[in-house]
């Protein structure tokens, strides 16, 4: 239950003076439903004004407050501007300009012969100084702020109105006990929580904002630490395989050091009587599959069953074919279960899973169904884990007699910063080496003005028996972006290449999308025109050409994933990144990095530096744990500190009963991470 001291902060937003039904809709668009939401809606910037006694003290472009007397009014006919001439105390002349329907209002606000204080940006038009649409007009200077907050707004809500609302909301702020470790607070010279939140609305204050960012990050890391501890308190199966299946598996290549290290970490986890929860990160082509195979064989050796969950039917079929080929000499039964299985075939598979004669099951969401009963589910491997929500993983975890060990895999290299902030409840293994002999993919950046030549080259490529991907950033044409839509590009390619072209995008029905991808995988079509739905889950060794249109629209991590769709066979592969004529500096830097590096982890770190966490992972690539207060660079700088502090706090005060622990409980509720509290004994 939320502590009473926080009740005022979680009061409904209509408790704030002047907030009625009319304002609630724009506030809702900003994610503001209570007082805390409003106080955490920090300014995007500040206007800092300088008060001057006369205009000679100011420069063009300055934000100023100046006292002037209105000396003349010049109204234009029609829709022209209204210009009011004014002079300062020593006779300097300036114009105050209004456009549109403000004309009559302006004359009333600035009567001829009267003195007013004007706040705004000083500019020059010809020989005349001017302020266009002053921010403020006042008879006295006492109401004009030298520093004014600028808030992100929604239609029907102004920054000025939000400023007034925040001023009222400050009265709802309670005095909270300190949850930050005293030494850290002293070292960083951070203010107390109340002071930090209040001053963050009053003017630029990096120390105050950094303290609030740390509070938010610490709440997330503390929730993860409690989740980890709760997971480790569950009773699970200790799986100590005898090695007979792994020893019988004959590979025609040597494992990399990273693969051997990851396998050792996973086997050590499996031998513990608590459920493993581990994330296996592997760059494109780093060999995650064989690591998963070794883990699953160990589970089967110990008498358990293993499942591999894939996000699409086509990927589950590819895994099934790979596993069958790899494990054909071993005395184990591998089966594929998808939603397409019907009748007696389905019944036979369900019976084999229930009686334990099927040791290893590969499938899609069908593995979650109530009808699927496992004999002894001991290990669940989840491929491309970001395609599955937490609830789906929990459903699978309840299929075992005891919670099964969980190994989740992703081919998206994730910077350490984001690993901590998005997957902090998991242990992490990284495959940061590639097997020897894997050919680099030649990456070229080309102007879209050479489109005709590129299509001619594509024709030569498929005439020689090759296949290619053509990726566009949009599904339909858009007036907002000048990128070519996948449907338009598909129509153009179809005119040239006929039924050798397939199209897939996320808005297609799943069965149509899978069918198109399967036809491409089987070689029935030569060109797959697609959106980024193909960035994972397609393995076509014969596809050796990737063309990405409007490549500057994509982030580095996404471009690297797309590039990884080719280079899966023995033939030389190429990736063509088509760019528009006008590129930003950031876009140029991204494309240059893609050309120079094939290291996914390096590119992921650079993507974070260039674009920020929000663009890199989108929404945790499916259900993100986002930050309201912390900027990406603050997350990068502070998350390791917060992670260490959260773990130390739980070690020293496992039930958060001591004074700092009690304050930390309040912090969890404050940032609505109170699911962590429910994991505490008696909490």
N, C-alpha and C positions, 0 to 999 in steps of 0.2 A: 504494500500500500504506500502511495506517495506520502512523504513527510508533510505534516500540516504547514510547515514553514514555506513550502513551495506553492501552497494553494493560491496565493495572490497572483503569482506569475502565470498560473494556468487558468486564471479567470477568463471567461469568454471575452472576445474583443469588443463586444458591444457595451462592456463596462467602462470603456474609455469615453470620455466626454465627447459628445457630438457624433459618435459612430452609431448610425442606424442602418436599416436595411439597404439604403442606397449605396452606402460605402462598403458594405460587407462583400458585395460581389467583386469589386476590384481588389479588395484585400485578399479575398479567397484566391484570386489569380496569382497573387504574390506569395501564396502559401502562408498567409497570416490568419489564424483563427483564434489565437489567444494572446495574452499580454507578452508572454515569453517570445512568441514568434515575432511580435512587433519589435521588441528590444533586440532580438537577434537579426533583424533586418537592417544591417549596417549601411551607412552611406557608401555610395560608389566613389565619392570624391567630395571635395570641398571647394567652395569659392572663397578665396581669401582677398578681402578688400582693404584698401588703404584710404584712410580719411585724409583729405587734402583741404587746405583753406582756400587755395586758388588753383586754377588749371595748369599754371606754369610748373607746379610741383609734380605733375603726372606725365607719363609717357604714353604714346599710342599703344593700345593693347592692355593697359593696366585696368584692373577692376578697382573702381574708386567710389568713395562717398564724398559728395561735394554740395555745398550750399549755393544755390543760384536764385536769381530773380527773373521771372518771366517778363520779357520785353516786347515780344511780338508773336503773332500767330499767323502762319501761312498755310491755309487749307488748299489742297489741290482739288481740281474738278474730277468727277468720276472716281476711279479706284486708286488714284495717286495718294502718296503719303501726306500726312499732316506734319508740318515742321513748326515747332515752337522754339523761338530764339530766346536764349537766356544768357545772363552774364553773372560772373562770380563777383566777389567783393572788390576786386581791383579792375573790373571792366573787361576781362577776357570774355569773348563771345563763344557760345557753343549752340548747336542745334539738338533738340530732343525730338526724335523721329518716331512716328507711329504709322503702321500700315494697316490697311483693311478696315474692319469695322470698329477699330479702337478710336477713331477720330473724335467723335463727340465726347466719349468717356475721357479722353486725354485732355480736352479743353476744360472739362469740369474739374479734373484733378489738378490742373496747372493753370489757375486763373491769371489773367494778365495783371501784372504789377505785384503779384504775391511772391513770397520767398518760400522755397521748398528744398528739402534735402533729396538728392537724386543718387541712387546706387545703380551702377551698371558698368559696362565695358566701354572705355574711351577709344573712339576710332576717329579716322579722318576721311572726309569725302571732299576731294578737291582741296581747297584752302580752309575748309571749315571743320573744326572739331565737332564730333557728334556722339551721342549715345542713342542707340536704336532700342526701342522698347525697354526702358529701364526696368531692372528687377524690382526696385522698390521706389515709391514716392512717399515722402512723409513730411509733415509740418515740423516735427521735432526729430532730432537725431538719436534720441534715446531708444527708439524701437528698431534701429537698423543694426544688424549684426555685422561685425567686421569679418567673421568667419561664418559661412552658411553651408550647411550640409546639403548634398545633392543625393537623393535617394532613387534607387530603381523604382519606377512607377508603372501603373497600369492605367488604361483609359478610365477617366472619371476620378482620378486621384492624383493630386499634385505633390511635388516634393515639399512645398510649403505646408500643405495639410499634414503630411507625414511628420514633419518637424514638430508641429503642434501636438500631434498625437503622442509622439515619443516623449515630449516634455511632460505630458500627463501620466504616461506609463511609468516614468521613473519613480513616482510615488508608490508604486506597487512592488518595488525591489526590496526584498528582505535582506537582513545582514546574515550572511552565511559563513559558517566556519571554514577554515582554510583546508583544502585537500591537496595542495601542491607541497611537495617535500621542501622543508624550510631552506635547506642549503641551495636548492635550485632557484627558489624564489629570490634569495639574496644575491646569488651569482648573476642572475639575469636582470636584477633590479626591476622586477615586474610589480605593478600595483596590485592592491587587493581586488577581488572580483568585482565588487560594487563600483569601485572607482574606475576600474578598467572599462566596464560596460558603459558607464555614464560618460566618460571622457571620449570614448570611441565615437560618440554621436556629436561631440562638440568641436572636433578639429583633428587634423592629422596627428596621430599618436601611435607610433609603431610599437612601442613597448606594450601599450594597452592592448592593441590588436593582437600582438603575438601571444600575450598571456591568454586571451580568449580563445585563440586558435589552439593553444596547448591544452586548454580545458577540454575542448571538443575532441581533440585527438586522444587525450588521456582517457576520456569516457569510453571511446571506441576500443582502445587497447585493453582497458580494464574489463569490458564486457567479453572480449575475446579470451582474456586470461581466465575468467570464470568459466567460460564455455569449455576451454581446454581442460581445466581442472575437473569439471563435471564429467566430461567424456572419460577422463582417466580414472574416475571413481566407479565407472560401470564395470561390471564383470563381463569379460569376453572369453573367447576360446584362445588358449595358448596353442599355436600351431607350430610344432617343431617337426618339420619334414625330415625324412631320412636320406633325401638326396637321390633316391633310385631313379625317379623320372627325369630329374635334371641331368643326372649323369648319362642317361640313355639318349638325351637329346644331342644330336650331332650337328653342329653348326659349321658352315663352310667359311666362316670368318671369325676373327678374334674380337671379343668385346672391347670397347674403349674403357679407359680408366674411369670415366664418368659413369658408364653403365655399371661397371663392377661395384663402384662406390654406392650407387643408388640401390642396387640389388642387396648389398650388405645391410644398408640402412633399413630397407623394407623387411628383410628376413629377421632382423633383430626386433623390429616392431611386432611381427607376427608371432614371435615366440613369447611375447608378454601376455599375461592374462587380462589385459585391458584392450578395448578395440582400437586399432590403428586408425588415425585420420591423417592421411599424408597426401600432399600435392606433389605430383611429378611434373616438373616443367621441362620441356624439351624443345629445342629449336627444330625447325623443319629438317627432317632427315637425321635427327640425332639418335634415333633408335629406341623410342619409348616402348614400342610393341614388344620387343624381346624382353625388356625389363618386366613388363606386365605378365608375359608368359612365364617367366621364372617364378614370379610371386604366386601365380595361380597354380603352377605345378607343385610348389611347396605346400600350398593349402590342400591340394588333392592328396599328396603324400601323407598328410596328417589326418586323412579321413574325412575331409570336408568337401563341399562343393564350391565352385567359383562361378561368378557371372561377369560378363563384360557388357556394359550398357553403352550403346552408341546412339547419337542423336537422330540419325536418319536410317531408313531401311537400306539404302544403297551402301552406306558405310558399314552397317552391320553385316551385309553380305560380303563386302570386301574383307572384313575381319574374319568372317567364317572361312572364306577361301584360303586366306593366309594361314590361319590356325590349322586347318585340315592338312594343308601341304606340310607345315612345319612339324605337326605332331602325329603324322600318319603312322609312324613306326612305333608309337607308344601305346601301351594298353589302357587308353582312356577313351571315353565316349564324348565327343563334342557335338553339340546340337545348336541349331539356329531357331529362335522363336520370334516371330513378328506378328503384327496384326493381320497379316494375310493368311495365316494358317487357319484352316477350317476343318470341320468334320473329324473323321477318324485320324487324319494326320496330326491335327492339333491334340486330340485326346491321347494319342500315343506319346507325344512329346511331354504333355503334362504328367502322364503316368510315370514316365522315365525320370522326370525331375523329382516327383514325389517319392519314388522308391529308391532314389539315389543311383540308379543305373546310368543316368546321364551325369557325368562329373563336371562338365564345363558347358555353360549355357551362354550363348551370344545373342543379343537381341536389342530391341528398341523399347519404347514405353510399355510394350506388351508384358515386359518382365515385372511391372508394378501390379498387374491385374490381380484381383482377389482369387481368381481361379488358379493362379500359379502358386503352388505350395511346394516348398523345398524340403528335401530330406534333411539336409544339414548345411545351410548356407553359411559359409565361413569367411569368404572374401568377395567383395564387390568392387569391380574396377569400372570407373566411370570415365569414358573417353569424351574429350571436349566438354569438360565439366561445366563450363559457363552456360551451356545450352540447357542445363537442368536446374530447377529451383531447389532451395533447401528442403521444402516440403516433400518433393519427389525423392530426394536422397533419404530423408527420414522414413518414408514409406518403404523403401527398399531395405533400410536397416532393420525394420520390424519383421522382415520375412524370415529371419533366423531364429533358432531356439534361444540363442544369446545374440546380442548385437554383433553383426559381422564386422570384420576389419574392412576399412574403406581406403581404396587407393584411387584418387582422382587425377586425371591427366589433362594437360592442356598443351597445345602446340604453339600457343601465344607466349613468347618470352615476356615476362613481366618484371619490371624493375623492382629491386628489393623494397623500395619505398611503398610501392603499390601492393606488393605481396603482403606486407605487414598490415596495410590499411584495409585490404579487401579480403585476405585469407588468413587473418591473424590467428584463427583457431586451429590452423593446420600446421603440421611439421612439413618442411619443404625439402625435396630433393631436386637437384638441377642437373640436367644433361647439357653441359656446356662444351662438349666435344662432338665432332662428327666422325663417323666411321671413315677410315682411310679409303681413298679411291673414289669418293663421291665427287663428281665433276661440279665445278662452280658454274653458276648460270650467268651467261653473258647478259649484262644489263645495259640497255641503250636508252638515252633520253632524246626524243625527237619532237620537232615542232609539228603541230596538227596541220600546218600548211602543206605537209608532205603526205597527206592522207591518201591521195591517189596512188602514189608510189608504194605506200604500205599495203594497200589492198592488192596491188599487182604482185607484191612479194608474197602476200598471203596465198594467192592463187598458185604461185609456183610451189609454195610449201605443201599445200594439200595435194597438188598434182604429183608430188614425189612420195605420196603415201603418209604424210604427216597429219597431225591434228593440232588444233589451236583453240585457245580461249580468247574471247574478246569481252572485256569487262567495262561497263559504263556505270557512272555513279547514280543514275536516276532510273526510275521505272517509266514515268511519263514525262513529256515535255513540260517545262516549267518556265513561266515568265520571270521567276525570281533568280534563276541561274541559267547561264548560257551553256551548260554542259549538255551533251547529246544524250537523250533518253535511250534506254536499252530497247524499247519497242521501235523507236525510229531507226536505230542502228540495225536492228534485226531486219526491218523491212528493206533497208538499203542492201544489206548483205544477201538477203534472200533473192533480190532481183539479180544479183551477180552469180550466186552459187546455188540457187534453187533449194531443193530439200536436203542438201548437205549441211544446212544450218539449223541448229536447234536454239531455243530460247528458254532460259529459266530466270525467275525473279521471285522475291519473297511474297508477292501478292497472288501468285498462282496457287491453286489447290495442291496440297501435298502430293497426291497421287500423280497429277500431271507433271509436277516438278521432278519427282523421282523417276518417272518414266522417261522424260527427256534426258536426264542425267545418265540413266542406265543405257539408253540408246547410244549416247556419246561414249560411255565407258566400253560398250561392246563393239565400237568401231562402225556403227551403222550411220553415224553422222561425223562430219569432219570439223565443224566449227560450233563451239558452244558460246552463244552470245548471252551474257549474264550480268547480274549485279553481284554484290559481294557475298551472295548466298553460297558461292562456290569456294569461299576462302578456306573452309575446312570441309572434309568429308568426301573429297573426290580424289581417287588415285588412278590415273590413266597414264601408264608408262609411255604410251605412244604419243601423248600430247607434249610437244617440245617447244611450243611457241605460246607466249602469253602477251597479249596486247591490252594495256590499260589506258583507256581514253580519259582525258581530263585528269591525269595522274596527280596534278597539284591539289585536287580536291580531297585526296586521301592522306591519312597519316602514315608515318613510316612503318609502324607495326602492321597496319593493314596491307600496305604495299608489299611488305616482306612476306606476309601470309599468302597473298595472291601469287607472288613470284614462286613460292614453294609448291604451287600446284604443278609446275613443270620441273624437269630435272629428276624425274622418278625412274627413268630407264637408263639404258647405257648410251643413248645418243646425246649429242650436244644439244643444249637447250638455250633459248633466248627469251628475254623479257623486254618488250618495247614499252616505254613509258611515254605516252603522247601528252605534250603540254600545250597550253594556249600561249598566245603571244605576250600577254601582260602578266608577269609573275611577281608576287610579293617576295621580299627578301627571305622570309621564312620558307616559302614554297621552293625557292631556288636552293636553299640550304638542304631541304629534305631530299630533293631529287638528286643533288650532288652526293649526298650520303648514300643513297640507294645505289648509285653507280659505283661507289668506291668500296662498299662493305657488304658482306653476306653474313655478318654476325648478328643474329636476331637479338641477343641480349644487349649488345652495344647499341643497336638501332632503337630498341625499346627505351633505353636510358636517354638517348638523344631526343626521341619523340616526346618524352616527358619534359625534357628541358625546353624544347621548342614550342610545344603546344599545351602542356598542362594535362593533369590527370583526367579531367572530365572528357576531353576529346580522345584521349588514348584508350580508355576502357569503356567509354560511353556510359552505360549503366551497369557497371560491374559485368559488362557484356551480357547482362540479363537482370539484375535485381540488385542494384548497387547500394553500397553503404556510402552515402554521399556526405559532404561537409557543407554546412551553411556558412560557417565563419572562417574556416582555415583556407587560405589560398594554396595553390599547388606547391609553390616554393616553400611555404611554411610547413606543409606536410612533409616535404622532402627533408627539411632541416630538423624537424622536431619529433618525427615518428619513432625513430630509434630510441631517443631519450624516453619518450612516453612508454614504449614497449618494455624497456628495462625497468622503469619505475613501477609499472603495473604488475609485472611479475614479482618484483621485490616486495611490493605491498602485500600481495597475496601470500607470499612465503612468510612474511613477518606477522601477518594478521589474516589468517585464511578465511575467517568468517566476517571480516570487516567490523569487528566489535569495538576496537580501540578508537580514541578520539579522531585520528586521521581517517581510519577506516569508516567511521560513521559519516564523516564529511564526504568521503568518496561515494558512499551509498547515495547521498544527496546529489552528487555530481551525476551519477548514473540516471537518476530520475530527471534531473534538469535537462539532460540531452536525450531523454526518452530511450535510453539503453537499459531500461529497468528489467529487460528479460534476464540480464545478468544477476539481478537480485533474486529472481526466482530459483536460480541455481544454487544459491547459498543454503546451507543447512538451517532450517528454521527461519529463513529470511523472507 
